[in-house]
Amino acid sequence: MAYQGQFIENPITGQSIYFLTTTRQSQGAELVIESSYRGHSTEPLPHYHPAQEEYFEVLQGEVTVRLDGELHTLRRGEELRIAPKQVHSMWNNSEARATVRWTTRPALRTEEFLETVFTMAQAGLVTPSGVPGVLQSSLLAGEFDGEFRLAKPPRWVQKLVFGLLRPLARVLGLRAVYSPVRKAKVA
């Protein structure tokens, strides 16, 4: 479970997240994080959130956003609202590091999804481009269907294929949720 001040990093994509307001703190109303992207980060797969809206404010640098298939560049001080079901992806296409304040409303299980994906990257459970493999994706799609959906292939294809692959993924020992390893405090 995420906590205020927690910092997680995806070593494959170079994205880091700092939790400002957690789901628990807001009683589920919102999740507020600061997300930082290294220069020339990779564009994530186009996706959407079925029942959540997202707000982004660029704090440093610039980010590229693909929104409904069109490219936009947001610079420091600019803001963007992404409506539920609006297909998008965001990354840093510039040289310098970029940082955004990212608010998701309602929070639902977004922090758990982010922790899972980042933990998988840290454990080497993703492809070289940072994407979970198809078996792992089948579990993620089932577990976090209320928070995150891929834009392609069509939803019915995803449900069919992922539904068929999910039992195999479980037999092979894959899990739908991975939690970050907590470092013990030294006395």
C-alpha positions as CSV (number, residue, x, y, z in Angstrom):
1,M,0.0,0.0,0.0
2,A,1.4,3.4,-1.0
3,Y,2.3,6.0,1.6
4,Q,2.8,9.7,1.4
5,G,6.4,10.4,0.5
6,Q,7.0,7.0,-1.1
7,F,9.3,7.1,-4.1
8,I,9.3,4.3,-6.7
9,E,11.2,4.1,-10.0
10,N,10.9,2.1,-13.1
11,P,14.5,1.3,-14.2
12,I,13.5,0.3,-17.7
13,T,11.4,3.4,-18.7
14,G,13.2,5.9,-16.4
15,Q,9.9,7.1,-15.0
16,S,9.8,7.8,-11.2
17,I,6.8,8.5,-9.0
18,Y,6.6,10.3,-5.7
19,F,3.3,9.9,-3.8
20,L,1.9,13.2,-2.5
21,T,-1.6,12.3,-1.6
22,T,-2.5,8.6,-1.3
23,T,-5.9,6.9,-1.8
24,R,-6.2,6.3,1.9
25,Q,-5.5,9.9,2.8
26,S,-8.1,11.2,0.4
27,Q,-10.6,8.4,1.3
28,G,-10.6,7.3,-2.3
29,A,-11.4,10.7,-3.8
30,E,-8.0,11.2,-5.5
31,L,-4.4,10.1,-6.0
32,V,-1.9,12.8,-6.4
33,I,1.7,12.0,-7.4
34,E,4.7,13.8,-8.9
35,S,5.9,11.8,-11.9
36,S,9.3,12.4,-13.5
37,Y,10.4,11.2,-16.9
38,R,14.0,10.9,-18.1
39,G,14.9,12.5,-21.5
40,H,13.7,10.6,-24.5
41,S,11.6,8.2,-22.6
42,T,9.5,5.6,-24.4
43,E,5.9,6.2,-25.4
44,P,3.7,3.9,-23.4
45,L,0.9,1.9,-25.0
46,P,-2.2,4.0,-25.8
47,H,-4.7,3.3,-23.0
48,Y,-7.7,4.7,-21.2
49,H,-9.3,4.7,-17.8
50,P,-13.0,3.7,-17.9
51,A,-14.2,5.7,-14.9
52,Q,-11.4,8.1,-13.9
53,E,-10.3,11.5,-15.1
54,E,-6.7,12.6,-14.9
55,Y,-5.2,16.1,-14.5
56,F,-1.6,16.9,-15.4
57,E,0.4,20.0,-14.7
58,V,3.9,20.3,-16.1
59,L,6.3,21.4,-13.4
60,Q,9.6,21.0,-15.3
61,G,10.5,20.5,-18.9
62,E,8.0,19.3,-21.4
63,V,6.0,16.2,-22.2
64,T,4.5,14.8,-25.3
65,V,0.9,13.6,-25.2
66,R,-0.9,11.5,-27.7
67,L,-4.6,12.3,-27.1
68,D,-7.2,10.6,-29.3
69,G,-4.5,10.0,-31.9
70,E,-3.2,13.6,-32.0
71,L,0.2,14.7,-30.7
72,H,0.5,17.7,-28.3
73,T,3.5,19.1,-26.4
74,L,2.9,20.5,-22.9
75,R,5.5,22.8,-21.4
76,R,6.1,24.1,-17.8
77,G,3.0,25.6,-16.3
78,E,0.6,24.1,-18.9
79,E,-2.2,21.8,-17.7
80,L,-4.3,19.0,-19.3
81,R,-7.5,17.2,-18.3
82,I,-8.0,13.7,-19.7
83,A,-11.7,12.5,-19.5
84,P,-12.7,9.0,-18.6
85,K,-12.5,6.7,-21.7
86,Q,-10.3,9.2,-23.6
87,V,-7.4,7.3,-25.3
88,H,-4.0,8.7,-24.4
89,S,-0.3,8.2,-23.7
90,M,2.3,10.5,-22.2
91,W,6.1,10.6,-22.3
92,N,9.1,12.9,-22.5
93,N,10.3,13.3,-26.1
94,S,12.9,16.0,-25.2
95,E,16.5,15.9,-24.0
96,A,15.9,17.3,-20.4
97,R,14.1,15.6,-17.6
98,A,10.3,16.4,-17.3
99,T,8.2,16.4,-14.2
100,V,4.4,16.6,-13.9
101,R,1.9,16.7,-11.0
102,W,-0.6,14.0,-11.8
103,T,-4.0,13.7,-10.2
104,T,-6.4,10.8,-10.7
105,R,-10.0,11.1,-9.6
106,P,-11.4,8.9,-8.2
107,A,-8.3,7.1,-7.0
108,L,-9.7,3.5,-7.2
109,R,-6.7,1.1,-7.3
110,T,-4.4,3.2,-9.4
111,E,-1.6,3.3,-6.8
112,E,-1.7,-0.5,-6.5
113,F,-1.5,-0.7,-10.3
114,L,1.5,1.6,-10.5
115,E,3.3,-0.2,-7.7
116,T,2.7,-3.5,-9.4
117,V,4.0,-2.4,-12.8
118,F,7.1,-0.6,-11.3
119,T,7.9,-3.6,-9.0
120,M,7.7,-5.9,-12.0
121,A,10.1,-3.7,-13.9
122,Q,12.5,-3.7,-11.0
123,A,12.3,-7.5,-10.8
124,G,12.9,-7.9,-14.6
125,L,9.4,-9.2,-15.3
126,V,8.9,-7.0,-18.3
127,T,10.1,-6.8,-21.9
128,P,13.2,-4.7,-22.8
129,S,10.8,-1.9,-23.7
130,G,9.2,-2.0,-20.2
131,V,5.9,-3.7,-21.2
132,P,4.7,-6.8,-19.3
133,G,4.6,-9.9,-21.5
134,V,1.3,-11.2,-22.8
135,L,0.8,-13.8,-19.9
136,Q,1.5,-11.1,-17.3
137,S,-0.7,-8.7,-19.1
138,S,-3.6,-11.2,-19.0
139,L,-3.4,-11.1,-15.2
140,L,-3.1,-7.3,-15.0
141,A,-6.0,-6.8,-17.4
142,G,-8.3,-8.9,-15.2
143,E,-7.1,-7.4,-11.9
144,F,-7.1,-3.7,-12.9
145,D,-9.9,-3.6,-15.4
146,G,-11.6,-0.8,-13.5
147,E,-8.4,1.4,-13.7
148,F,-6.6,0.7,-16.9
149,R,-7.5,-0.6,-20.4
150,L,-5.4,-0.9,-23.5
151,A,-6.8,0.9,-26.5
152,K,-5.9,-1.9,-28.9
153,P,-6.8,-4.6,-29.9
154,P,-10.6,-4.3,-29.5
155,R,-11.8,-5.0,-26.0
156,W,-13.6,-8.2,-27.0
157,V,-10.4,-9.6,-28.4
158,Q,-8.5,-8.7,-25.2
159,K,-11.2,-10.3,-23.0
160,L,-11.2,-13.5,-25.0
161,V,-7.4,-13.8,-25.4
162,F,-6.5,-12.7,-21.9
163,G,-9.3,-14.9,-20.4
164,L,-7.8,-17.9,-22.1
165,L,-4.2,-17.1,-21.1
166,R,-5.0,-16.2,-17.4
167,P,-5.1,-19.8,-16.1
168,L,-1.8,-20.6,-17.8
169,A,-0.2,-17.5,-16.3
170,R,-1.3,-18.6,-12.8
171,V,0.0,-22.1,-13.4
172,L,3.4,-20.7,-14.3
173,G,3.4,-18.8,-11.0
174,L,2.7,-15.3,-12.2
175,R,0.7,-13.0,-10.0
176,A,-1.7,-10.1,-10.8
177,V,-0.3,-7.9,-8.0
178,Y,3.3,-7.3,-6.9
179,S,4.2,-5.1,-4.0
180,P,7.4,-3.1,-3.6
181,V,10.0,-4.4,-1.3
182,R,10.0,-2.2,1.8
183,K,13.5,-1.4,3.0
184,A,14.0,-2.0,6.7
185,K,15.1,1.0,8.7
186,V,18.5,0.8,10.4
187,A,18.4,1.6,14.1
